[in-house]
Amino acid sequence: MKRKSMAVLLALSLGLTSAMAWAEAKIGFVNSERLMREAPPAVAAQKRLEKEFEPRDRELKRMADELQALQQELERKGASMNEGERNRKERAFAELSRDFQRKQREFREDLNQRRNEELARVLDQANKAIKKVAEDGKYDLVLQDAVYASPRIDITDQVIKVLESGNL
């Protein structure tokens, strides 16, 4: 009986000790979505991607306009065209449509690949900045992507400032 009460007493004291330790723990939270939207490396990466893919995007828009014009011409004048001309326009439309779909698919694949490369770089820098803020602020735990976090423990602004300064 004495052993059981000693074990219970020991368990309670250990539980209280760890609860007190958690009560004293310094916890921070980083809003990853905001970081990826506002941090200078993320903004720079987005601008690089836009600049890199803008010519291809313009070409796809031009092709889409050309396809639409061909389709409208076929709808308006198709019945009055001779069969040879209508067949030629339909083949041109089908060929342009296939080319457009292929280029659009390649564009999406290339953009996703480059976006992932840029995101990996930004995440690496962000993680270094988070670690620096955590070490400098003597945080015991830093969380990302929580369902709820009090603004009191949000250190996102501090991390963005470290990223702006480049002091990683």
Secondary structure, DSSP 8 states (H G I E B T S, - for coil): -HHHHHHHHHHHHHHHHHHHHHHH--EEEE-HHHHHHHSHHHHHHHHHHHHHHHHHHHHHHHHHHHHHHHHHHHHHHTTTS-HHHHHHHHHHHHHHHHHHHHHHHHHHHHHHHHHHHHHHHHHHHHHHHHHHHHHHTT-SEEEES-S---GGGB-HHHHHHHHHHT--
